[in-house]
Amino acid sequence: MKNVQAYMQRIKLDATDSTNAYLKKLLLSEKLEDFTIVTANEQLNGRGQMGTQWESEAGKNLTFSVLKYFKNYRIHEQFLLNIIASLAVYHTLKKLFIPNLRVKWPNDILSGNFKICGILIENNLKNDLIQSSIIGFGLNVNQLEFGNLKKASSIKKIKGKTFNLDEVLTSLVLNLEILFNEFESGKVSDIRKQYEMLLFRIDKPSTFKDRDSKLFTGYIRGISAEGNLVIELEDSILKEYAFKELELLH
């Protein structure tokens, strides 16, 4: 394996509120290299999508953020970042023989029905272009207890052995770099197809709840060009839903 740590700029923190927030603040005062990585032994106020909390036990998991610069990346294509980040985690965990890996749209990584990784992406925009992105990962590695989070698990809990955090980090960053190289060389349809094949409950009858708390059933058929979830309803009607417009129940 290529030694990613030999060239990546890594900032190691003992504790911080959020690696995304730390990297964002640092970027205001310093010129940072592409693929600068901030890791934290303990994240005190980790955030998930739409302001949700991400709980992580100190020294047991990977909580880190990656800075990525872009030259000509348009806002309407921003969902590709979710695809790239999700697939980087998937390929990393697949090599560790984690079973039944799926992506719960937009970017929660599951093993079976249990969440083992969350991703938070924050973009720096100028006009209709994304100048840079901060991609935050919270991967449950060696934590065994999750309190009231009944749907959370870790790769140690699944495999029954302890994993080296630096080795998992290096593998994930390498996979992320490979996928960004594919993206920059125009292999967008390939990674989009990979992502759709991994969608949790793809082509299975599922129950959803919309913003008005109304329940309905349908089939997940894929994602739109903008990253909306495409669901087939009754009478073969296809409808798109943006993030937080619905909740997948089962």
DRENBALUM-232917 format. One record per residue (C-alpha): residue in one letter; residue number from 1; x negated, y, z negated. Coordinates in nm, 2 decimals. Each point is the difference from the previous one (the first is absolute). Layout:
BEGIN
(A,NUM,(X,Y,Z))
...
END
This chain:
BEGIN
(M,1,(0.00,0.00,0.00))
(K,2,(-0.12,0.35,0.08))
(N,3,(-0.11,0.18,-0.31))
(V,4,(0.25,0.28,-0.02))
(Q,5,(-0.13,0.13,-0.33))
(A,6,(-0.34,0.07,0.17))
(Y,7,(0.14,0.29,0.19))
(M,8,(0.34,0.11,-0.15))
(Q,9,(0.00,0.29,-0.23))
(R,10,(0.15,-0.13,-0.32))
(I,11,(0.09,0.21,-0.31))
(K,12,(0.05,-0.22,-0.31))
(L,13,(0.21,0.14,-0.28))
(D,14,(0.06,-0.15,-0.34))
(A,15,(0.35,0.15,-0.02))
(T,16,(0.21,0.25,0.19))
(D,17,(0.37,0.09,0.03))
(S,18,(0.01,-0.11,0.36))
(T,19,(-0.28,-0.08,0.25))
(N,20,(0.21,0.16,0.28))
(A,21,(0.04,0.32,-0.20))
(Y,22,(-0.38,0.00,-0.09))
(L,23,(-0.10,-0.04,0.36))
(K,24,(0.24,0.26,0.12))
(K,25,(-0.13,0.26,-0.25))
(L,26,(-0.37,-0.09,0.08))
(L,27,(0.08,0.05,0.37))
(L,28,(0.09,0.36,-0.07))
(S,29,(-0.35,0.08,-0.13))
(E,30,(-0.23,-0.24,0.18))
(K,31,(-0.07,-0.13,0.35))
(L,32,(0.04,-0.37,-0.03))
(E,33,(-0.10,-0.28,0.23))
(D,34,(0.25,-0.20,0.20))
(F,35,(0.10,-0.31,-0.20))
(T,36,(-0.10,0.16,-0.33))
(I,37,(0.15,-0.23,-0.27))
(V,38,(0.10,0.08,-0.36))
(T,39,(0.04,-0.29,-0.24))
(A,40,(0.12,0.01,-0.36))
(N,41,(-0.04,-0.25,-0.27))
(E,42,(0.31,0.14,-0.15))
(Q,43,(0.28,0.20,0.17))
(L,44,(0.20,0.19,-0.26))
(N,45,(0.28,0.13,0.22))
(G,46,(0.01,-0.21,0.32))
(R,47,(0.27,0.09,0.24))
(G,48,(0.19,-0.21,0.26))
(Q,49,(0.23,0.11,0.28))
(M,50,(0.24,0.29,-0.07))
(G,51,(-0.14,0.06,-0.35))
(T,52,(0.03,-0.35,-0.15))
(Q,53,(-0.25,-0.10,-0.26))
(W,54,(-0.26,-0.27,0.05))
(E,55,(-0.11,-0.18,-0.32))
(S,56,(-0.35,-0.15,-0.01))
(E,57,(-0.20,-0.15,-0.28))
(A,58,(-0.35,0.15,-0.04))
(G,59,(-0.29,-0.19,0.16))
(K,60,(0.23,-0.27,0.13))
(N,61,(0.11,0.13,0.34))
(L,62,(-0.10,0.20,0.31))
(T,63,(0.12,0.36,-0.01))
(F,64,(-0.17,0.20,0.27))
(S,65,(0.05,0.25,0.28))
(V,66,(-0.16,0.04,0.34))
(L,67,(-0.05,0.32,0.20))
(K,68,(0.05,-0.03,0.37))
(Y,69,(-0.05,0.28,0.26))
(F,70,(0.17,0.02,0.34))
(K,71,(-0.07,0.19,0.32))
(N,72,(0.32,-0.01,0.19))
(Y,73,(0.26,-0.19,-0.20))
(R,74,(0.36,0.12,0.03))
(I,75,(0.25,0.02,-0.28))
(H,76,(0.26,-0.20,0.17))
(E,77,(-0.23,-0.30,0.00))
(Q,78,(-0.08,0.02,-0.37))
(F,79,(0.17,-0.33,-0.09))
(L,80,(-0.29,-0.18,0.16))
(L,81,(-0.19,0.09,-0.31))
(N,82,(0.24,-0.22,-0.20))
(I,83,(-0.05,-0.28,0.25))
(I,84,(-0.38,0.02,-0.02))
(A,85,(-0.02,0.02,-0.38))
(S,86,(0.25,-0.28,-0.04))
(L,87,(-0.19,-0.23,0.25))
(A,88,(-0.33,0.08,-0.17))
(V,89,(0.14,-0.13,-0.33))
(Y,90,(0.16,-0.30,0.18))
(H,91,(-0.32,-0.11,0.17))
(T,92,(-0.20,0.04,-0.32))
(L,93,(0.25,-0.21,-0.20))
(K,94,(0.04,-0.26,0.27))
(K,95,(-0.38,-0.07,-0.02))
(L,96,(0.05,-0.06,-0.38))
(F,97,(0.27,-0.26,0.09))
(I,98,(0.28,0.20,-0.17))
(P,99,(0.32,-0.18,0.12))
(N,100,(0.32,0.13,0.16))
(L,101,(-0.12,0.35,0.07))
(R,102,(0.25,0.25,0.12))
(V,103,(0.04,0.38,0.04))
(K,104,(0.31,0.15,-0.16))
(W,105,(0.07,0.30,0.22))
(P,106,(-0.17,0.25,0.00))
(N,107,(-0.31,-0.12,-0.17))
(D,108,(0.04,-0.22,-0.31))
(I,109,(-0.20,-0.32,0.02))
(L,110,(0.18,-0.31,-0.13))
(S,111,(-0.10,-0.36,-0.08))
(G,112,(0.33,-0.18,0.02))
(N,113,(0.24,0.24,-0.18))
(F,114,(-0.26,0.16,-0.22))
(K,115,(-0.17,0.33,0.06))
(I,116,(-0.38,0.00,-0.02))
(C,117,(-0.09,0.32,0.17))
(G,118,(0.14,0.35,0.06))
(I,119,(-0.13,0.26,0.24))
(L,120,(0.04,0.38,-0.01))
(I,121,(-0.10,0.21,0.30))
(E,122,(-0.03,0.38,-0.01))
(N,123,(-0.07,0.20,0.32))
(N,124,(-0.17,0.33,0.06))
(L,125,(0.19,0.17,0.29))
(K,126,(-0.08,0.28,0.24))
(N,127,(0.27,0.08,0.26))
(D,128,(0.11,-0.33,0.14))
(L,129,(-0.33,-0.18,-0.08))
(I,130,(-0.12,-0.21,-0.30))
(Q,131,(-0.34,0.13,-0.08))
(S,132,(-0.08,-0.24,-0.28))
(S,133,(0.17,-0.26,-0.22))
(I,134,(-0.05,-0.12,-0.35))
(I,135,(0.10,-0.37,-0.03))
(G,136,(0.05,-0.12,-0.35))
(F,137,(0.01,-0.37,-0.09))
(G,138,(0.11,-0.17,-0.32))
(L,139,(-0.08,-0.37,0.02))
(N,140,(0.07,-0.23,-0.29))
(V,141,(-0.31,-0.22,-0.03))
(N,142,(-0.06,-0.14,-0.35))
(Q,143,(0.29,0.14,-0.20))
(L,144,(0.23,-0.27,-0.15))
(E,145,(0.26,0.19,-0.20))
(F,146,(0.24,0.25,0.16))
(G,147,(0.25,0.07,-0.27))
(N,148,(0.34,0.07,0.13))
(L,149,(-0.11,-0.01,0.37))
(K,150,(0.15,-0.34,0.08))
(K,151,(-0.08,0.02,0.37))
(A,152,(-0.37,0.08,-0.05))
(S,153,(-0.29,-0.25,0.02))
(S,154,(-0.38,-0.01,0.07))
(I,155,(-0.23,-0.21,0.20))
(K,156,(-0.14,-0.15,-0.32))
(K,157,(0.34,-0.10,-0.12))
(I,158,(0.07,-0.16,0.34))
(K,159,(-0.33,-0.18,0.04))
(G,160,(-0.09,-0.07,-0.36))
(K,161,(-0.35,0.15,0.02))
(T,162,(-0.18,0.33,-0.06))
(F,163,(-0.11,0.20,0.30))
(N,164,(-0.30,0.23,0.05))
(L,165,(0.14,0.35,0.04))
(D,166,(-0.29,0.14,0.21))
(E,167,(0.02,-0.30,0.24))
(V,168,(0.37,0.05,0.05))
(L,169,(-0.05,0.38,0.05))
(T,170,(-0.28,-0.06,0.26))
(S,171,(0.22,-0.24,0.19))
(L,172,(0.30,0.23,0.00))
(V,173,(-0.20,0.30,0.11))
(L,174,(-0.16,-0.20,0.28))
(N,175,(0.34,-0.12,0.12))
(L,176,(0.12,0.36,-0.01))
(E,177,(-0.29,0.12,0.21))
(I,178,(0.06,-0.28,0.26))
(L,179,(0.36,0.09,0.03))
(F,180,(-0.08,0.37,0.04))
(N,181,(-0.24,-0.09,0.28))
(E,182,(0.28,-0.19,0.17))
(F,183,(0.23,0.29,-0.04))
(E,184,(-0.25,0.24,0.14))
(S,185,(-0.07,-0.23,0.30))
(G,186,(0.37,0.00,0.08))
(K,187,(0.11,-0.35,-0.12))
(V,188,(0.31,0.15,-0.16))
(S,189,(0.26,-0.25,0.13))
(D,190,(-0.21,-0.29,-0.14))
(I,191,(-0.01,0.13,-0.36))
(R,192,(0.37,0.10,0.02))
(K,193,(0.10,-0.35,0.10))
(Q,194,(-0.21,-0.15,-0.28))
(Y,195,(0.17,0.22,-0.25))
(E,196,(0.35,-0.08,0.13))
(M,197,(-0.07,-0.38,-0.02))
(L,198,(-0.09,0.05,-0.37))
(L,199,(0.31,0.20,-0.10))
(F,200,(0.17,-0.14,-0.31))
(R,201,(0.33,-0.16,0.09))
(I,202,(-0.04,0.06,0.38))
(D,203,(0.29,-0.16,0.19))
(K,204,(0.16,-0.13,-0.32))
(P,205,(0.35,0.10,-0.13))
(S,206,(-0.07,0.26,-0.26))
(T,207,(0.20,0.23,-0.24))
(F,208,(-0.08,0.37,-0.01))
(K,209,(0.12,0.30,-0.20))
(D,210,(0.02,0.34,0.17))
(R,211,(-0.04,0.35,-0.15))
(D,212,(0.37,0.00,-0.10))
(S,213,(-0.05,-0.33,-0.19))
(K,214,(0.21,-0.18,0.26))
(L,215,(-0.10,-0.37,0.06))
(F,216,(-0.02,-0.14,0.35))
(T,217,(-0.16,-0.30,0.17))
(G,218,(-0.22,-0.02,0.30))
(Y,219,(-0.31,-0.13,0.16))
(I,220,(-0.34,0.17,0.01))
(R,221,(-0.11,0.00,0.36))
(G,222,(-0.31,0.21,-0.01))
(I,223,(-0.11,0.37,-0.01))
(S,224,(0.05,0.29,0.23))
(A,225,(-0.28,0.20,0.16))
(E,226,(0.03,0.24,-0.30))
(G,227,(-0.01,-0.28,-0.25))
(N,228,(0.36,-0.01,-0.10))
(L,229,(0.15,-0.33,-0.09))
(V,230,(0.22,-0.15,0.28))
(I,231,(0.29,-0.20,-0.14))
(E,232,(0.25,-0.20,0.20))
(L,233,(0.35,0.05,-0.14))
(E,234,(0.33,-0.15,0.09))
(D,235,(0.09,-0.03,0.37))
(S,236,(-0.37,0.01,0.09))
(I,237,(-0.03,0.37,-0.08))
(L,238,(-0.36,0.11,-0.06))
(K,239,(-0.05,0.28,-0.25))
(E,240,(-0.32,0.18,-0.12))
(Y,241,(-0.06,0.09,-0.36))
(A,242,(-0.27,0.23,-0.13))
(F,243,(-0.19,-0.07,-0.32))
(K,244,(0.22,0.05,-0.31))
(E,245,(0.32,-0.01,0.20))
(L,246,(0.06,-0.35,-0.11))
(E,247,(-0.12,-0.27,-0.25))
(L,248,(-0.05,-0.36,0.09))
(L,249,(0.17,-0.21,-0.27))
(H,250,(-0.04,-0.35,0.12))
END
